[in-house]
Amino acid sequence: MVYITLIITFAVALAIGLHYTALVSITKILSHFHGTHPASIVLALFLAVLAHLTEIIIFALAWQIMYNMELITFSIDSPTFIDIAYFSGTTYTTVGFGDIVLIGHGRIMTVVEGVMGLVLIAWTASFTYFEMNRKWIKKT
């Protein structure tokens, strides 16, 4: 359980660092757009989605490492990396279809990924709202 906790903690730190860096970079990119150009928000959302997909892959790599170390077991036999990435995506977005689940001690760590996804998606939503207000609302 110690290795599982360490690996997930590392994945969380990477995901937060990546998300922070992505939002800072998006802010810098958006500063080059003047006025209410719609491409600015489209680009911002595209880059934010890219950041979220990368974060899902970070967690998928963590799950893959734990699976290879035989620390966790999935409900399907011999999951591929695509299966694990799918599991990570459904966990991160809290969709949780339940067709692939963890069995055993690692199950509690899926809660960590779900909470991280919720927090990072909310962070993106508030960032987008702030940018839209800043760019699109006329100052009186």
N, C-alpha and C positions, 0 to 999 in steps of 0.2 A: 504494500500500500504506500510505502514511503516513495518508491520510484514513480508510482503513478502520480502522486501529489507533486513531486518535483517536475516531472515532465509536463503536466498540465499547467503548473505555475509558470514554467518557461514559455509555454504556448500563449498563456494569458499576457505575459509581459511583452512578448513579440507582437501580439495582436494590438495591444494598446499603443505601443510605440509606432507601429505601422499606421494605425488610424490617426494618431496625432500628426505624424509626418504628412500623411495624405491630406488632411484638412488644412494644414499650414501651407502645403504646396498648392492646393486648390485656391486658397485665399490669394496667394501671390499671382497665380495665373489669372484669376478674375480681376485683379487690379489693373490688368492691361485692357480690359473691356470698359468702354466708357458709355454711359447712358444705360438704356434698358434693353440692350441687345439680347434677344432670347437665346442666342447661342451660348451665352455665358452660363445660364442655369443648366442647359442641356449638357454642356461640357462638364460642369460641376457634378451633376448627377451621374454621368457616365463614369467619371473618375472615382466617385464615391462607391458606385456599384463594383468597380474593379477592385477597390480596396476591400470591400466586404467579401468578394470572391476569393481574394488572396488570403484573407483571414480564415475563411472556411478551409482553404488548403493547408494553412498552418496547423489548424486543429486536426485535419485529416492526417497530416504527417505525424503528429503526436500520437494519434490513435494507432497508426500503422506501426510506429516504433514500439508502442506498448504491446501490440498484437505479436510482432516479431519476437519480442522478449518473453512472450507467453505470460504477460501480466494480466491480460484481459482476454475474454472470449466473446465472440459475436454469436447471434442466434442462427446464423447461416454458416455452412461449412466452407472453409477456405475462401473468405471474402477477398476480392481483388481490391486494388487501390481505388477503383471507380466506386465499388460498393461502399468502401470506407468514406470516400469523399461525399457520396450521397448521404450516408448516415450523418456525417458531420454537418452537411448543409441543412438537413431536416432538424438537427439538434440546434444549430446556431440560430435558425429562423424560428425556432420553437413550433414548427409544424408537427414534427414527431409522428409520422405516419404509423410507426410501430412495426413495419415489415422487417426492419433490421434493428435489433436492440443489443445492448450489452448484457452479458450474464455474469454475475459475480460481483466482486469488490469494486470494479471500475465504474459500476453504474452510477454511483454518487457523483462522479466527475462529469457526467453528462449535464448535470444541473449547472455546473460551473460554465460550460460552454453555452448553455441556453441563456444564462444570465448575462454572459459577455455579449452574446448576439443582441439581446434586448437592449443593453446599455449602449452598444456601439451603433445600433440602428437608430435609437433615440437621439444619440449625439449627432448623427448625420441629419436626421429630421430637423433638429433645432438649428443646426448650422445652415441648412438649406432655407429654413424660414428666416433666419437672420439675414442671409445674403439677399433673399428676395425682398425683404423689407428695405434693406440698405440700397438696393439697386432700383427697385420698382416703385417705391412709395415716394411721391414728390414731397420735397421739403417745403414747408410753408413759412 
